[in-house]
Amino acid sequence: MKEKKMSDVQRLKQDYPWIQTPLVVGAPMRLIALADLAVEVSKAGGIGFIGAGTDTSSLSTYFQHAQRLLGASALATKNGTMPIGVGFINWGADIDVAVSLIQKYRPAAVWFFAPSSTASLMQWTEKSREACPETKVWVQVGSVQEAMGAVRETKPDVLVVQGTDAGGHGLAQGAGLISLVPEVCDAVETYFSRDGGAGGERPVIIAAGGIAEQRSAAAAMTLGASGVVLGTRLLASYEANISKGYRDEVLRASDGGQTTVRTKVYDTLRNTNWAATHNARGVINKTYFDAMDGMGEEENRRLYTEETNKGDAGWGVENRMTTYAGSAVGLVKEVKGAGEIVREMRGQIGGVLDRAKAIL
Ligand SMILES: Cc1cc2nc3c(=O)[nH]c(=O)nc-3n(C[C@H](O)[C@H](O)[C@H](O)COP(=O)(O)O)c2cc1C
């Protein structure tokens, strides 16, 4: 008898037994999403990720902190994995340190992003699976081409499809979730139904980029996603490792299409080594205006460096501290606990879908 295929939701519940659906995920925001944020998201029935980014030097400490925070919580996990994930920016992270920590702490998931090449992504995936076969592999992609490259070469368990509204880094040339998610879903479906998927299992698809509340989360699910990622919304959570100036700027900014921009300007001044394919979305400030007005890189960098001494006063339109945030920043109006944000959103998605159905 032919075995009945599990639905994506069943698969998610099997792989991450503590979750509640619809699934809300906390993005691995580099050095902002640490143990407090990741654990709080998971405790609320989501999946929280620690954001190691390119820097694995303190990751062991973050994992130990997470273990302590999780200690009494008794979340159901699979095969003794830790009920949180960890995200790496592959082009800059130390693979050997990362892999040894994956082996030691056994996170439920690893999240890979922006590898320097397909070969590098394959290496990360293979080594991670060797180190801890129970740790599921999530890959964040920003185009149909990237998605299918990852699917063919690495057979990820989860594809995180990132639209161009996303805060922080992503493909410089991209599309919004509204067209990207269905096209990725179709391409993946075709690959597995027509070509058999080369013996792999179809990845679960999760959407990221511009989702800050229940309406956009419901929309992403109608597009074909089985879960949603929150980045910018969680910048305004008590657990985010973020300075007050940054958080206040996230709360202040509205009309994100006008007040944020995808640019390389902030990276250039901060001397980060992102490839030409990627830039980042952040709130527009003096650094950006000056660069557009023709100020030289050296002068702009000098002014930026000076600004880093101003503390919280360095953030704001008239100031220079980088404020990575997505175009949904205008929907972020108050600071709350990450758990409350996740629970509230999850609880309201069904109502939004019911209202949408009522128009039929
Ligand atoms: C401040 C900030 C830092 C981020 N750092 C990372 C990171 O280190 N690794 C990663 O894969 N994605 C990172 N992202 C992108 C998120 O994973 C996610 O795609 C994005 O936040 C979703 O869009 P949203 O911000 O509109 O919710 C970051 C996003 C923000 C806002």
The ligand as an ORCA input file, in Angstrom:
! r2SCAN-3c Opt
* xyz 0 1
  C      18.791     43.632     12.290
  C      18.685     42.423     11.435
  C      19.718     41.494     11.424
  C      19.622     40.351     10.620
  N      20.629     39.437     10.661
  C      20.508     38.288      9.941
  C      21.502     37.274     10.054
  O      22.497     37.407     10.769
  N      21.345     36.134      9.335
  C      20.244     35.935      8.537
  O      20.135     34.875      7.933
  N      19.301     36.897      8.401
  C      19.397     38.045      9.093
  N      18.433     39.006      8.992
  C      17.312     38.785      8.065
  C      16.238     37.930      8.703
  O      16.656     36.593      8.742
  C      14.888     37.971      7.952
  O      15.034     37.543      6.641
  C      14.253     39.349      7.958
  O      14.396     39.998      9.182
  C      12.782     39.215      7.631
  O      12.229     40.445      7.312
  P      11.601     41.458      8.382
  O      12.759     42.122      9.010
  O      10.779     42.358      7.541
  O      10.792     40.660      9.358
  C      18.494     40.148      9.795
  C      17.445     41.082      9.824
  C      17.531     42.208     10.636
  C      16.388     43.183     10.651
*
